[in-house]
Structures are given as C-alpha cells and as structure tokens.
C-alpha cells in the first residue's frame, strides 16, 4: 500500500462529476509500482476525463457484480502509469463518484 499514491489519485479525481447517469460509480485500482509526481495531476485528470467521455458502456456488464472494466488506451500514458484497472459500476455509494480502491478490494 502506498498512501501517498492513494491521496494523490483521490485529490486528482475528487472533483470529477458523473459523465453518465448509467454509471453509479467508478473504481480505480492504483498501480503501486509507480511513484507520485505532483506535476502530473492536471494531465492525469485530463486523460481520465477524456477516457470517461469516450466510453461506450455495456449495460449488462455494468450491472454485474464485477462491473464493466475499461481498457486504458496506449495514448493515456499517465493513466497507465498510475492506474492498474478502471471499473464502472451501476450502483452508487456514498462519497466521491470516483473511488480509489487497493487491489483485491471487494465492493
């Protein structure tokens, strides 16, 4: 676990508002092999918003327990650096729309 990475990602994504009524929450799994570079925050947020806006979501997968896993495109260098997995879920939880969850976290 790297609390600095989790805090960095939570800070970068906390202000992101839902981009779809169908997506109740977005879970990001950090890649703990990367170190934090504070100057990356704005570009990371931009890449993430671009990714969110470009998704065609499979409604059935979205409603499943595992959710809909999003492939991070090669062009999203910072997302690939900091995030191991992004999953959309239909159900929402209290708190931020984008949730930073460590690997193996059962929701």
MORA-V981044 format. One record per residue. N is the residue number from 0. RES is the residue in one letter. PHI is phi as a letter, one per 20 degrees, with the letter a starting at -180 (999 if undefined). PSI is psi as a letter, one per 20 degrees, with the letter a starting at -180 (999 if undefined). OMEGA is omega as a letter, one per 30 degrees, with the letter a starting at -180 (* if undefined). Layout:
N_RES_PHI_PSI_OMEGA, N_RES_PHI_PSI_OMEGA
This chain:
0_X_999_q_l, 1_X_c_n_a, 2_X_f_h_l, 3_X_f_g_l, 4_X_f_g_l, 5_X_f_g_l, 6_X_f_g_l, 7_X_f_g_a, 8_X_f_g_l, 9_X_f_g_l, 10_X_f_g_a, 11_X_f_h_a, 12_X_d_i_a, 13_X_f_h_a, 14_X_e_j_a, 15_X_f_p_a, 16_X_e_q_l, 17_X_g_p_l, 18_X_d_i_a, 19_X_b_p_l, 20_X_f_h_a, 21_X_f_h_a, 22_X_e_o_a, 23_X_e_h_l, 24_X_a_q_l, 25_X_c_p_l, 26_X_d_p_l, 27_X_d_p_l, 28_X_d_o_a, 29_X_f_q_l, 30_X_d_o_a, 31_X_f_i_l, 32_X_e_i_a, 33_X_d_q_l, 34_X_e_q_a, 35_X_e_p_l, 36_X_d_o_a, 37_X_g_h_a, 38_X_f_i_a, 39_X_e_i_a, 40_X_g_g_a, 41_X_f_g_l, 42_X_f_h_l, 43_X_f_g_l, 44_X_f_g_l, 45_X_f_g_l, 46_X_f_g_a, 47_X_f_g_l, 48_X_f_g_l, 49_X_f_g_l, 50_X_f_g_a, 51_X_f_g_a, 52_X_f_h_a, 53_X_e_j_a, 54_X_e_p_l, 55_X_d_o_a, 56_X_e_p_l, 57_X_f_o_a, 58_X_g_h_l, 59_X_f_g_l, 60_X_f_h_a, 61_X_g_h_a, 62_X_e_i_a, 63_X_f_r_l, 64_X_g_h_a, 65_X_f_i_a, 66_X_m_a_a, 67_X_d_o_a, 68_X_e_p_a, 69_X_e_p_l, 70_X_e_p_l, 71_X_e_o_a, 72_X_f_q_a, 73_X_g_h_a, 74_X_f_i_a, 75_X_e_m_a, 76_X_f_g_a, 77_X_f_h_l, 78_X_f_g_l, 79_X_f_h_a, 80_X_f_g_a, 81_X_e_h_a, 82_X_c_p_l, 83_X_e_h_a, 84_X_b_q_l, 85_X_c_p_a, 86_X_c_p_l, 87_X_e_q_l, 88_X_c_q_l, 89_X_f_h_a, 90_X_f_q_l, 91_X_d_r_l, 92_X_c_r_l, 93_X_f_p_l, 94_X_o_a_a, 95_X_f_q_l, 96_X_f_h_l, 97_X_e_o_a, 98_X_d_p_l, 99_X_e_o_a, 100_X_c_p_l, 101_X_f_q_l, 102_X_g_q_l, 103_X_n_j_a, 104_X_f_p_l, 105_X_e_p_a, 106_X_d_999_*
